[in-house]
């Protein structure tokens, strides 16, 4: 099978999602990192949204991290990162959508808002999302990961932005509530995975890079 080529940016959380999946699946890939503040012309020709990640796999070009990750799951089915059971697979997709629509936007919006009222609004909504994540872990899994004893695409979708809560703590004072014991344990379990260690940026780098949002 053709090698996968991924275009990434060093600290992009969306690209980190796909880089972790590539590592977890043991897929042979080449990595090209670009500067998102000076995107090369060749990249704009293959990325309609001008965003990373983008992968090239043979003649196929695929973009958007959630779509890429499902593509990789289908092209490289082992080890499986989605359940075989259709109900559990639907649950996984629901939580992937939750991450993208109910959690991630408030991470950025809390950082971008400069007024106390706006920050308070998105702090409340992000807290609601985090509490829902805690309940989801309690409802769906008796193991350390979102769907059980092994990680799934759900874990790799959530983790990069949860990791970046360190910047929210630094600039906005936001932290995961202590009552979210399952979520906090999940976070530490994820930090220990080799794919996370290979792709994570140091906290100091994330704090520095997110200063432009704050």
Backbone torsions as a table, in degrees:
resi	resn	phi	psi	omega
1	UNK	NA	145.3	-177.7
2	UNK	-60.9	149.0	176.2
3	UNK	-68.3	148.0	174.5
4	UNK	-90.8	130.7	173.3
5	UNK	-110.4	126.0	179.6
6	UNK	-115.3	133.8	173.0
7	UNK	-101.0	125.8	-171.2
8	UNK	-137.6	176.1	169.9
9	UNK	-134.6	138.3	-166.2
10	UNK	-48.3	-42.7	-174.9
11	UNK	-113.8	15.2	-179.7
12	UNK	-74.3	121.9	-179.3
13	UNK	-66.1	-31.0	-179.6
14	UNK	-70.7	-40.6	176.1
15	UNK	-67.8	-34.0	177.6
16	UNK	-60.5	-37.1	176.9
17	UNK	-52.2	-50.3	-175.5
18	UNK	-74.3	-36.6	177.5
19	UNK	-61.9	-39.2	177.2
20	UNK	-64.1	-42.1	-179.9
21	UNK	-63.8	-42.3	177.3
22	UNK	-58.1	-43.7	179.9
23	UNK	-68.2	-43.1	-179.1
24	UNK	-61.5	-35.9	-179.1
25	UNK	-86.5	-4.6	179.8
26	UNK	66.4	32.5	-177.4
27	UNK	-83.5	132.3	174.5
28	UNK	-69.5	123.7	-178.1
29	UNK	-146.9	156.2	171.4
30	UNK	-109.3	145.8	-174.7
31	UNK	-117.5	126.7	172.4
32	UNK	-119.7	122.0	179.3
33	UNK	-105.1	138.2	-180.0
34	UNK	-121.6	164.6	174.4
35	UNK	-92.0	115.0	-176.9
36	UNK	-69.1	-15.4	176.1
37	UNK	-88.6	-5.2	177.7
38	UNK	-147.2	67.1	-174.3
39	UNK	-67.8	128.6	179.3
40	UNK	-70.3	154.3	-177.9
41	UNK	-60.0	-39.4	-178.4
42	UNK	-62.1	-32.3	178.9
43	UNK	-69.4	-41.8	179.8
44	UNK	-63.8	-25.2	178.5
45	UNK	-74.2	-24.9	-177.3
46	UNK	-108.3	-7.7	-178.1
47	UNK	-120.0	94.5	-176.2
48	UNK	-57.2	-30.1	179.6
49	UNK	-94.0	-0.6	-178.5
50	UNK	58.2	36.1	-179.1
51	UNK	-127.8	156.2	170.6
52	UNK	-102.6	154.5	4.3
53	UNK	-86.8	160.7	167.9
54	UNK	-134.1	139.6	173.5
55	UNK	-119.6	149.1	169.1
56	UNK	-116.1	128.8	-178.4
57	UNK	-138.7	99.5	-172.0
58	UNK	64.7	-125.6	179.8
59	UNK	-88.9	-4.1	-175.2
60	UNK	-90.9	140.3	170.4
61	UNK	-121.8	126.1	-176.4
62	UNK	-128.9	137.4	178.0
63	UNK	-131.5	172.2	-173.3
64	UNK	76.6	118.0	-170.0
65	UNK	-58.1	-43.0	-178.6
66	UNK	-64.5	-38.3	178.9
67	UNK	-70.4	-42.7	178.1
68	UNK	-58.3	-45.7	-175.6
69	UNK	-65.1	-37.7	175.8
70	UNK	-69.7	-35.3	175.7
71	UNK	-60.4	-45.9	179.5
72	UNK	-64.1	-36.1	177.5
73	UNK	-61.9	-38.1	-179.8
74	UNK	-78.1	-38.6	-178.3
75	UNK	-75.5	-30.3	-179.0
76	UNK	-130.3	79.0	-169.7
77	UNK	-69.8	-12.8	179.8
78	UNK	-122.5	137.1	-8.4
79	UNK	-69.9	144.3	-175.9
80	UNK	-71.2	134.9	176.5
81	UNK	-116.7	10.4	168.3
82	UNK	-133.2	148.2	179.7
83	UNK	-65.8	154.2	174.8
84	UNK	-76.5	-37.0	-177.8
85	UNK	-64.5	129.5	-174.9
86	UNK	-64.2	-31.7	178.3
87	UNK	-69.0	-45.9	178.9
88	UNK	-66.2	-34.8	177.4
89	UNK	-65.2	-40.4	176.8
90	UNK	-63.7	-40.7	177.5
91	UNK	-61.2	-40.4	177.6
92	UNK	-60.8	-44.3	-178.6
93	UNK	-67.4	-34.4	176.5
94	UNK	-60.8	-44.3	-178.7
95	UNK	-72.9	-30.8	173.2
96	UNK	-63.4	-43.1	176.5
97	UNK	-64.5	-39.5	177.4
98	UNK	-57.8	-45.7	179.0
99	UNK	-57.3	-44.9	-174.1
100	UNK	-75.9	-27.9	-173.2
101	UNK	-111.7	-26.0	-173.9
102	UNK	-111.6	-19.2	-179.4
103	UNK	-110.3	-59.9	-173.1
104	UNK	-55.8	-44.9	-178.3
105	UNK	-56.5	-35.2	-177.1
106	UNK	-76.9	-22.1	172.0
107	UNK	-60.7	-50.2	-178.3
108	UNK	-71.7	-40.8	-176.4
109	UNK	-66.0	-36.9	176.7
110	UNK	-64.0	-37.5	178.3
111	UNK	-69.6	-39.2	-173.6
112	UNK	-76.5	-32.2	-178.4
113	UNK	-69.4	129.7	-179.0
114	UNK	-98.4	-11.0	-179.5
115	UNK	-96.5	147.5	-177.1
116	UNK	-62.7	-37.3	-179.4
117	UNK	-64.0	-44.4	179.5
118	UNK	-66.4	-41.1	177.7
119	UNK	-62.9	-40.7	-179.9
120	UNK	-63.9	-39.4	178.8
121	UNK	-59.7	-49.9	-176.0
122	UNK	-77.6	-25.0	171.3
123	UNK	-63.9	-42.1	178.9
124	UNK	-65.0	-43.5	-178.7
125	UNK	-69.9	-36.4	177.2
126	UNK	-69.1	-37.8	176.4
127	UNK	-61.7	-42.4	177.0
128	UNK	-60.1	-41.3	178.9
129	UNK	-64.7	-43.1	-179.4
130	UNK	-63.5	-41.4	177.9
131	UNK	-65.0	-36.6	175.7
132	UNK	-66.5	-36.9	176.7
133	UNK	-63.4	-42.8	176.7
134	UNK	-58.2	-45.7	-179.4
135	UNK	-66.6	-37.5	177.5
136	UNK	-60.9	-42.9	177.3
137	UNK	-62.1	-41.2	-179.7
138	UNK	-65.7	-38.1	-175.2
139	UNK	-77.7	-35.2	-169.4
140	UNK	-96.6	-21.2	-167.0
141	UNK	-143.1	140.1	168.9
142	UNK	-102.3	-0.4	179.4
143	UNK	-101.5	-174.9	-176.7
144	UNK	-77.9	-16.7	-176.8
145	UNK	-104.4	173.4	-171.5
146	UNK	-58.5	-37.7	-176.0
147	UNK	-115.5	11.6	177.4
148	UNK	143.2	-139.0	-173.1
149	UNK	-85.6	-13.0	-180.0
150	UNK	-124.2	149.4	-179.1
151	UNK	-72.2	159.9	-179.6
152	UNK	-136.2	179.5	175.9
153	UNK	-60.2	-26.5	177.7
154	UNK	-61.3	-47.8	-179.1
155	UNK	-59.8	-42.4	-176.8
156	UNK	-77.8	-16.0	173.6
157	UNK	-77.8	-45.1	-177.8
158	UNK	-73.3	-40.0	-163.0
159	UNK	-58.3	-46.5	-174.6
160	UNK	-57.2	-37.0	-179.9
161	UNK	-79.0	-32.4	173.5
162	UNK	-63.8	-39.2	175.8
163	UNK	-57.9	-35.8	-177.2
164	UNK	-80.5	1.6	170.0
165	UNK	-59.1	-21.0	178.1
166	UNK	-58.6	-35.4	177.6
167	UNK	-72.9	-36.7	176.1
168	UNK	-64.4	-37.7	177.0
169	UNK	-63.6	-43.2	-177.2
170	UNK	-66.6	-45.9	-173.0
171	UNK	-94.9	-27.0	-172.8
172	UNK	-126.4	-1.9	177.8
173	UNK	72.2	19.2	-178.7
174	UNK	-87.6	133.5	174.4
175	UNK	-137.8	158.6	173.6
176	UNK	-69.0	129.0	179.3
177	UNK	-56.8	143.2	-179.7
178	UNK	-61.4	-24.7	179.5
179	UNK	-68.6	-15.6	-178.9
180	UNK	-84.5	64.1	-173.7
181	UNK	-64.4	-40.7	179.8
182	UNK	-65.4	-41.3	-179.6
183	UNK	-65.9	-41.2	179.4
184	UNK	-66.2	-39.1	177.1
185	UNK	-66.4	-41.8	177.1
186	UNK	-58.1	-44.1	-179.4
187	UNK	-59.3	-44.7	-179.4
188	UNK	-67.9	-36.3	176.6
189	UNK	-62.4	-42.0	179.2
190	UNK	-65.9	-40.2	179.7
191	UNK	-58.1	-28.3	-177.2
192	UNK	-80.5	-12.6	-176.7
193	UNK	-72.0	138.0	179.1
194	UNK	-57.3	-36.2	-178.8
195	UNK	-66.1	-31.8	176.1
196	UNK	-72.8	-46.0	-179.5
197	UNK	-60.9	-32.7	-178.7
198	UNK	-76.9	-19.2	-173.3
199	UNK	-118.1	-11.0	-175.0
200	UNK	-76.9	143.5	172.9
201	UNK	-91.5	148.5	177.4
202	UNK	-60.1	150.1	-179.1
203	UNK	-55.3	-41.2	-177.8
204	UNK	-62.2	-35.0	178.8
205	UNK	-68.8	-43.7	179.0
206	UNK	-62.9	-42.5	179.0
207	UNK	-62.3	-43.7	179.5
208	UNK	-65.1	-43.7	-177.2
209	UNK	-68.9	-31.1	-178.1
210	UNK	-85.4	2.0	175.8
211	UNK	-60.1	-30.9	-178.8
212	UNK	-65.6	-28.4	175.6
213	UNK	-78.4	-37.4	-174.9
214	UNK	-74.0	NA	NA
